[in-house]
């Protein structure tokens, strides 16, 4: 273990530091939503197959999932700020490559490069906040950080429609260049590495096995959405699940595994991670399902459809810092659980949408959903970072993002698979990428499939709420900070309201 390099600044400029982290979250959020609206033009311009164009979204998320814990570990080794700034560089390069893409392979490959940059940013952003702000102010900081996500999502939706309609889909990616470079310049000037460094080992074997398993399962689920079951698809699905089990066995024998499964001995941390997993599994696909409803069943343009969702993101962004301050006062368990319950209400509202439902009901439901998300994310992030050992903030932040990203990937695949069961699969995929719509008769049938997907997402959010509520029963346990411990990330049981932790 080595101390961080000394800084010439006696105290971080927390306002500017938080702004830089918000911008990092913003540009990654922009790229999550803005790409969806660009998919039809990417498909037509680059002659990408209908099944392959989905990997423009999935490939990015898969790289995020596999690399988050590894680059978070690099942050603990070489400095969280240094890795965070490197994320901007890689993300800008990936965005440039996406804007210059000339074929199906080049656009998917460039998105993978973008995913590397996004992983560096996502894995170290929470760690930078935890290192910059004291525990009693982290809820507020995570709340403001959530504003970055909501603003990014809104910008992605609005700019995506405007850019694709008036300029070119390539500017969906090229717009990241000035934003990313400006944020990098401010980060270099403002952020300083202050935490202690820890020697860590990477886990390439575990990462490879997990990547192969997740890829096989995702490929099978996407193929099931457009093709009937076949021996190859069934083999890929079963083989992928088997590889995930092999990954678990490998991790149990690694000195420093990709995912430290021993962390699940900590009741508070395990509940927070599982809540993040099931929340992402249930909620990430909601945006895609709504766009399929609005573009396919209601025949709205991509821009008109996305504008209906803007109020929910704006209100969620405004509510996030308020909820963050509440977390600082009363702890994380109650706000996180209430937020999930509010999101359950929103999904039940979505499941009532029909062919003739007033469009204002979409605005109301998305606003309810935004308020629920604003309560959950700052609370759950703060809960994880409060029990993480100070020298392993990067590992804990990366672990949280890994669980959330796994949920996001399978949420996407599962929702499309369920929704596409009610109509011809090729038509469902055309609706998803915005290149098709439905006649009145088929629209009613397709909406029935969407209802099934919404109810499945609702059930997953209920599971997330159960895990979150489990933290309410934990008794506080105070422990001296900085107690000596063994392996990074291994801590003794502590509540999400505890400021310090006892390392094993």
Long-range contacts (C-beta under 8 A, 24 or more apart in sequence): 1-196, 1-197, 1-198, 1-199, 1-391, 2-196, 2-197, 2-199, 3-196, 3-197, 4-79, 4-193, 4-194, 4-195, 4-196, 4-197, 5-79, 5-193, 7-192, 7-193, 7-194, 9-192, 12-132, 12-190, 12-191, 12-192, 12-194, 13-190, 14-132, 14-133, 14-141, 16-186, 16-190, 17-128, 17-132, 17-190, 17-191, 18-129, 18-132, 18-133, 18-141, 18-144, 18-145, 19-186, 20-183, 20-186, 20-187, 20-190, 20-191, 21-84, 21-125, 21-128, 21-129, 21-145, 21-148, 22-144, 22-145, 22-147, 22-148, 22-151, 23-148, 23-179, 23-182, 23-183, 23-186, 24-84, 24-87, 24-88, 24-121, 24-125, 24-148, 24-183, 25-121, 25-122, 25-125, 25-145, 25-148, 25-149, 25-152, 26-148, 26-149, 26-151, 26-152, 26-155, 26-179, 27-91, 27-121, 27-152, 27-176, 27-179, 27-180, 27-183, 28-91, 28-118, 28-121, 28-122, 28-152, 29-148, 29-149, 29-150, 29-151, 29-152, 29-153, 29-156, 30-152, 30-153, 30-155, 30-156, 30-159, 30-175, 30-176, 31-60, 31-95, 31-114, 31-118, 31-156, 31-173, 31-176, 32-60, 32-152, 32-153, 32-156, 33-152, 33-153, 33-156, 33-157, 33-160, 33-287, 33-306, 34-155, 34-156, 34-157, 34-159, 34-160, 34-163, 34-172, 35-60, 35-156, 35-160, 35-172, 36-160, 36-287, 36-288, 36-291, 37-156, 37-157, 37-160, 37-161, 37-164, 37-172, 37-302, 37-303, 37-306, 37-434, 38-160, 38-163, 38-164, 38-169, 38-172, 39-433, 39-434, 40-164, 40-302, 40-433, 40-434, 40-435, 41-164, 41-168, 41-169, 42-107, 42-169, 43-433, 43-435, 44-435, 45-169, 46-101, 46-102, 46-103, 46-104, 46-106, 46-107, 47-103, 47-104, 48-104, 48-107, 49-104, 50-226, 50-426, 50-429, 50-430, 50-433, 51-222, 51-223, 51-226, 51-429, 52-104, 52-108, 53-433, 54-222, 54-416, 54-429, 54-432, 54-433, 55-108, 55-111, 56-107, 56-108, 56-111, 57-412, 58-218, 58-222, 58-409, 58-412, 58-413, 59-108, 59-111, 59-112, 59-115, 60-111, 60-112, 60-114, 60-115, 60-118, 61-115, 61-405, 61-408, 61-409, 61-412, 62-115, 62-211, 62-214, 62-215, 62-218, 62-409, 63-112, 63-115, 63-116, 63-118, 63-119, 64-115, 64-118, 64-119, 64-122, 64-401, 64-405, 65-214, 65-402, 65-405, 65-406, 65-409, 66-207, 66-210, 66-211, 66-214, 67-115, 67-116, 67-119, 67-120, 67-123, 67-207, 68-119, 68-122, 68-123, 68-398, 68-399, 68-401, 68-402, 68-405, 69-123, 69-258, 69-259, 69-395, 69-398, 69-399, 69-401, 69-402, 70-119, 70-202, 70-203, 70-207, 70-258, 70-398, 71-116, 71-119, 71-120, 71-123, 71-124, 71-398, 72-123, 72-124, 72-127, 72-394, 72-395, 72-396, 72-397, 72-398, 72-399, 72-401, 73-200, 73-202, 73-256, 73-394, 73-395, 73-398, 74-200, 74-202, 74-394, 75-123, 75-124, 75-127, 75-393, 75-394, 75-397, 75-398, 76-127, 76-195, 76-197, 76-198, 76-200, 76-391, 76-392, 76-393, 76-394, 76-395, 76-488, 77-197, 77-198, 77-199, 77-200, 78-197, 79-193, 79-197, 80-124, 80-127, 80-128, 80-131, 80-193, 80-195, 80-393, 80-394, 81-124, 81-128, 81-187, 81-191, 81-192, 81-193, 82-193, 83-120, 83-123, 83-124, 83-394, 84-120, 84-121, 84-124, 84-125, 84-128, 84-187, 84-191, 85-184, 85-187, 85-188, 85-191, 86-120, 87-117, 87-118, 87-119, 87-120, 87-121, 87-122, 87-124, 88-117, 88-121, 88-180, 88-181, 88-183, 88-184, 88-187, 89-117, 89-184, 90-114, 90-116, 90-117, 90-120, 91-117, 91-118, 91-120, 91-121, 91-176, 91-180, 92-117, 92-176, 92-177, 92-180, 92-181, 92-184, 93-117, 95-173, 95-174, 95-176, 95-177, 95-180, 96-173, 96-174, 96-177, 98-170, 98-173, 99-170, 99-171, 99-172, 99-173, 99-174, 100-170, 101-170, 110-173, 114-173, 119-401, 122-401, 123-394, 123-397, 123-398, 123-401, 124-394, 124-397, 125-397, 126-381, 126-384, 126-385, 126-393, 126-396, 126-397, 126-400, 126-401, 127-195, 127-385, 127-393, 127-394, 127-396, 127-397, 128-191, 129-385, 130-385, 130-388, 130-393, 130-397, 131-193, 131-194, 131-195, 131-393, 132-191, 132-194, 135-386, 135-499, 136-328, 136-499, 137-328, 138-328, 138-382, 138-385, 138-386, 139-324, 139-325, 139-326, 139-327, 139-328, 139-332, 139-378, 139-379, 139-382, 140-321, 140-324, 140-325, 140-327, 140-328, 141-324, 142-324, 142-327, 142-377, 142-378, 142-381, 142-382, 142-385, 143-320, 143-321, 143-322, 143-323, 143-324, 143-325, 143-327, 143-374, 143-378, 144-320, 144-321, 144-324, 145-320, 145-378, 145-381, 146-316, 146-317, 146-320, 146-321, 146-324, 146-373, 146-374, 146-377, 146-378, 147-317, 147-318, 147-320, 147-321, 149-317, 149-377, 150-313, 150-314, 150-316, 150-317, 150-320, 150-370, 150-374, 151-313, 151-317, 153-313, 154-310, 154-313, 154-314, 154-317, 157-306, 157-307, 157-309, 157-310, 157-313, 158-303, 158-306, 158-307, 158-310, 160-302, 160-306, 161-301, 161-302, 161-303, 161-306, 161-307, 162-303, 164-302, 165-303, 195-390, 195-391, 195-393, 196-390, 196-391, 198-391, 198-392, 198-488, 200-256, 200-395, 200-488, 201-255, 201-256, 203-251, 203-254, 203-256, 203-257, 203-258, 205-250, 205-254, 206-247, 206-250, 206-251, 206-254, 206-257, 206-258, 206-259, 207-258, 209-243, 209-246, 209-247, 209-250, 210-243, 210-244, 210-247, 210-258, 212-240, 212-243, 213-239, 213-240, 213-241, 213-242, 213-243, 213-244, 213-246, 213-247, 214-240, 214-244, 214-406, 214-409, 215-240, 216-240, 216-243, 217-241, 217-244, 217-410, 218-409, 218-410, 218-413, 221-410, 221-413, 221-414, 221-417, 222-413, 222-416, 222-417, 224-417, 225-413, 225-416, 225-417, 225-420, 225-425, 225-428, 225-429, 226-420, 226-425, 226-426, 226-428, 226-429, 227-425, 255-487, 256-487, 256-488, 259-399, 259-402, 260-395, 260-399, 260-487, 260-488, 260-489, 260-490, 262-487, 262-489, 262-490, 263-399, 263-489, 263-490, 263-491, 265-493, 266-387, 266-491, 266-492, 266-493, 266-494, 267-470, 267-471, 267-474, 267-493, 268-383, 268-387, 268-471, 268-474, 268-493, 268-494, 268-495, 268-496, 269-384, 269-387, 269-388, 269-396, 269-491, 271-467, 271-468, 271-470, 271-471, 272-332, 272-336, 272-380, 272-383, 272-384, 272-400, 272-468, 272-471, 272-496, 273-384, 273-399, 273-400, 273-403, 274-403, 274-464, 274-467, 275-336, 275-340, 275-380, 275-464, 275-465, 275-467, 275-468, 276-380, 276-384, 276-400, 276-403, 276-404, 276-407, 276-464, 277-403, 277-404, 277-406, 277-407, 277-464, 278-407, 278-460, 278-461, 278-463, 278-464, 278-467, 279-340, 279-343, 279-376, 279-380, 279-404, 279-407, 279-461, 279-464, 280-403, 280-404, 280-405, 280-406, 280-407, 280-408, 280-411, 281-407, 281-408, 281-410, 281-411, 281-414, 281-457, 281-460, 281-464, 282-343, 282-347, 282-407, 282-411, 282-457, 282-458, 282-459, 282-460, 282-461, 282-463, 282-464, 283-343, 283-347, 283-369, 283-373, 283-411, 283-457, 283-461, 284-407, 284-408, 284-411, 284-412, 285-411, 285-412, 285-414, 285-415, 285-416, 285-453, 285-457, 286-347, 286-350, 286-369, 286-454, 286-457, 288-412, 288-415, 288-416, 288-432, 289-350, 289-415, 289-419, 289-450, 289-453, 289-454, 289-457, 290-350, 290-362, 290-366, 291-432, 291-434, 292-419, 292-428, 292-431, 292-432, 292-446, 292-450, 293-353, 293-447, 293-450, 294-362, 295-431, 295-434, 295-437, 296-431, 296-436, 296-437, 296-438, 296-443, 296-446, 297-355, 297-438, 297-443, 297-446, 297-447, 297-450, 298-355, 298-359, 298-443, 299-437, 299-438, 302-434, 308-359, 308-362, 308-363, 308-366, 309-362, 309-363, 309-366, 311-363, 311-366, 311-367, 311-370, 312-363, 312-365, 312-366, 312-367, 312-368, 312-369, 312-370, 313-366, 313-370, 314-370, 315-367, 315-370, 315-371, 315-374, 316-367, 316-369, 316-370, 316-371, 316-373, 316-374, 317-370, 317-374, 319-370, 319-371, 319-374, 319-375, 320-374, 320-377, 320-378, 321-378, 322-374, 323-374, 323-375, 323-378, 323-379, 324-378, 324-382, 327-378, 327-379, 327-382, 328-382, 331-495, 331-496, 331-497, 332-379, 332-380, 332-382, 332-383, 332-386, 332-471, 332-496, 332-497, 333-379, 333-383, 333-468, 333-469, 333-471, 333-472, 333-474, 333-496, 333-497, 334-472, 335-375, 335-376, 335-378, 335-379, 336-375, 336-376, 336-379, 336-380, 336-383, 336-468, 336-471, 337-465, 337-468, 337-469, 337-471, 337-472, 338-375, 339-371, 339-372, 339-373, 339-374, 339-375, 339-376, 339-377, 339-379, 340-372, 340-376, 340-461, 340-464, 340-465, 340-468, 341-372, 341-465, 342-368, 342-369, 342-371, 342-372, 342-375, 343-368, 343-369, 343-372, 343-373, 343-376, 343-461, 344-372, 344-458, 344-461, 344-462, 344-465, 345-372, 346-372, 347-454, 347-455, 347-457, 347-458, 347-461, 348-454, 348-458, 350-454, 351-451, 351-454, 351-455, 351-458, 353-447, 353-450, 353-451, 354-444, 354-447, 355-440, 355-443, 355-444, 355-447, 376-468, 380-468, 382-496, 383-471, 383-496, 386-496, 386-497, 386-498, 386-499, 387-491, 387-494, 387-495, 387-496, 387-498, 387-501, 388-489, 388-491, 388-501, 389-485, 389-488, 389-489, 389-490, 389-491, 389-501, 389-503, 390-481, 390-482, 391-488, 392-488, 392-489, 395-488, 395-489, 396-489, 399-489, 411-457, 411-460, 414-453, 414-456, 415-453, 415-456, 415-457, 418-449, 418-452, 418-453, 418-456, 419-446, 419-449, 419-450, 419-452, 419-453, 420-449, 421-449, 421-452, 422-446, 422-448, 422-449, 422-452, 423-449, 471-495, 471-496, 477-502
